[in-house]
Amino acid sequence: MTERPLLAAANVETARRAQAEFGLCDACLGRRFGKVDTGLTNEQRGALLREAAGAPQVSPPSCFVCQGLAAETDLLAQAAIDALSPYEHRHFLVGTRVDPAIEARDAEVNAALGTAATAERIQAELNRETGKKVAARTGKAVDFKAPDLAAVVDTRFLDAELQHGGLCVFGRYRKLDRTIPQTRWPCRRCQGKGCVECHETGKQYATSVEELVAAPFLAASGATEESFHGAGREDIDARTLGTGRPFILELKDPRVRTLDLSVFPALVKEGSGGRVEVAELRLAPKAEIAAIKEHRGGKTYRALVRFEAAVPAAALRGAADALRGQAVQQRTPQRVEHRRADLVRERRVLDVQVEEHEGERATLLIRGDAGLYIKELVSGDEGRTEPSLSGLLGVGAKVAELDIVEVEYEPPAETAPAS
């Protein structure tokens, strides 16, 4: 029968020296050889080596390295369970903080025995063995990549700090009110601190799409706070219609993770007084937030345009044809230059259709690249956008009403919806 690599003569001699010079519990002895053999716990490795070396057994409290810590994984597991239990979760991860003095003694033994290359860190052993016991007692699975919750146990005080994985909900919102912004807007005067001008709310506007969407989710999940990530944003006075604008609502520290998403469209609509609607709700991986923020899909707008003088139908059709497929140079619009860098950006007009036209007014359907400023495409913004509808017609033009009717978005394949 082939001898286990663990029980090679050199390893047995090292184990004999370890017990003679330091006195280690079986777990700390076995950990010197954690990378030598598989299918065993460190405690089992240590017992085999100790017996082969004919060395005496050392009780955990008398161990030079851990002084009993290696035998306390039951207590560590209970500390983790106490921290995890108030929160609903499907999977978890356990970590530990180890007294630096223990880690220093561990390193001292490895240096003396020459076992640094084959040894496992005590923290790694405690994480693994504690996690196994938490899983066995709770029936929950360990997830090393994206756990719902992580409990970090301080082994000195037997208490645990909880780290939340958060809960992300993808959806599309329709904004039917021309008076609310997408996200919370701090008061310009007090910058969110609260003043007479904002009635001590700290907000420039009483509410937002973010707040109206988030409210029922916060109530249902028990989350402490949220972040709202939209695929771009519309002007306050623009509606978002059609299938709506993609967004991800990130719920932080949720106590409840199992949400019946089918009830939230009605809750949002009722809570917002019909000003905001949501659809296509699903759980999303946190990685999809980056895809939403970096969204570059095309958008389609319906613009009600008013001209300073009557425009012949043929001239309007000609201008629309000229803009279709055109690369437009847009300098940062005057209306936003106070908060955005003064740059010239190139955006393409993908399509322009004249839906209605009568004299001094027209309704246009415009599809363009992400980031195309539609109001300035119409007005020219005093020459800052070239070409423009106004410039091509030789007549002043202005967008009176603007609606977003389609926002193109394809979820990345690597960020498939969370289960």
Residue, then its C-alpha position, 0 to 999 in steps of 0.5 A: m500500500t502506498e504511503r500517504p505523502l503526509l507521512a513521509a519521513a521528513n514530515v514525521e521528523t518535522a512533527r517530532r521537532a514541532q512537538a518537542e520545541f513548541g507543543l502544538c495542538d493537532a490542528c496547529l500541527g496539521r496546518r504546517f502541512g495543509k498543502v501536502d495532502t488532501g482529503l483531511t482536516n488539519e486536525q486529522r493531519g496533525a493526529l496522524l503525524r503526531e502518532a507517527a512521530g510518537a509525540p505526546q498530544v497537546s490540548p488546544p488551550s496549551c497550544f503554543v500558537c492558538q492557545g485554544l482558538a482552533a477548538e473554538t469554531d463552534l463558538l465562532a459559528q454561533a457568533a456568525i449565526d447570531a449576526l446573520s439570523p435577523y436578515e433573510h439570505r440565500h447564501f453567506l460567507v464567513g470571515t475571521r479576524v485573528d489576534p496579531a499575536i497568534e499570527a506572529r506565533d504561527a509565523e515563528v513556528n513556520a520559520a523555525l520548522g521551514t514549513a512556510a511553503t506548505a503551511e495554511r494560515i490559521q485564518a484560512e482554517l478558521n474561515r473554512e471550519t466555521g463556515k462549514k458549521v454555519a452551513a450545517r446548522t442553518g442549511k444555507a449555502v456558502d458563496f465565495k463570489a457574491p454572497d447575500l451576507a458576509a459575517v466577519v467574526d472577531t475571534r478575540f471578542l466572539d462578535a461578528e460584523l455583518q457585510h451586506g451584499g445588497l439587493c438590485v432590482f432592474g426595471r423600466y420607469r415611465k415618468l408622466d409628470r413634467t415637474i419632477p427630476q429623475t433623482r433627488w435634487p439638493c437645494r441649490r441654496c443650502q446644498g441639502k442641509g435644509c433652509v427656509e427656501c426649501h422648507e427645511t427639506g434640503k431638496q430643490y424639488a419635493t420628490s423625484v422618480e427615485e424617491l417614488v420608485a424606491a419608497p415601496f421597495l424600502a418598506a418591503s425589504g427593510a433596507t436602510e438606504e438605496s441608490f438609483h442608477g438610470a440609463g441616462r436621464e431626461d430633463i425635468d420637463a420631459r416625459t418618459l413614455g413608451t417602454g420606459r427608461p431602464f434603471i437599477l434600484e440598489l437596496k442596501d442592507p435589506r432584511v428581506r430579500t424575497l420580494d414579490l416583484s409583481v406587486f410593485p408596479a401597482l404600489v409605485k403607481e398608487g404611491s406616486g399618484g400616477r406620476v410614475e410607472v414601472a415595468e419589467l422588474r427583475l432581480a439583477p446582479k450588481a455587475e449590471i449597474a456598470a452596464i446601466k451607467e455606461h449605457r450607450g444605446g440609441k433613444t427615440y424622442r417625440a418633440l413638439v416644435r414651435f417655429e418663429a414663422a410658418v415653415p413650408a411643408a417641403a422645406l421641413r421635409g427637406a431639413a428632416d432628410a438633411l439631418r437623417g444620418q448626419a453627424v452633429q457637432q454639439r458644444t455643451p449647451q448653454r443651459v447645462e454649461h454651469r455643471r458640465a465640461d465645455l466640450v464639443r461632442e459628435r453625435r449621430v442623428l439616426d432618423v427624423q420623421v415628421e409626424e404632424h405639421e401645420g404652419e408654425r408648429a410640428t411634431l417630430l420623431i427623432r432617433g439618435d445616439a445616446g447623449l444627443y441633445i434634442k433641444e439644441l438639435v432643434s434650436g441650434d443653441e446660437g450656433r453651438t450645435e451644427p447642423s441644426l433644424s433651425g439653421l437648415l430652415g433659416v427660421g428660429a425653432k424651439v422644442a415646446e414639449l419633449d417626450i422620450v418614447e424609446v430607450e434601447y438597452e440590451p443586458p450584457a450576456e455576462t450579467a444575466p438576471a440573478s436567480 
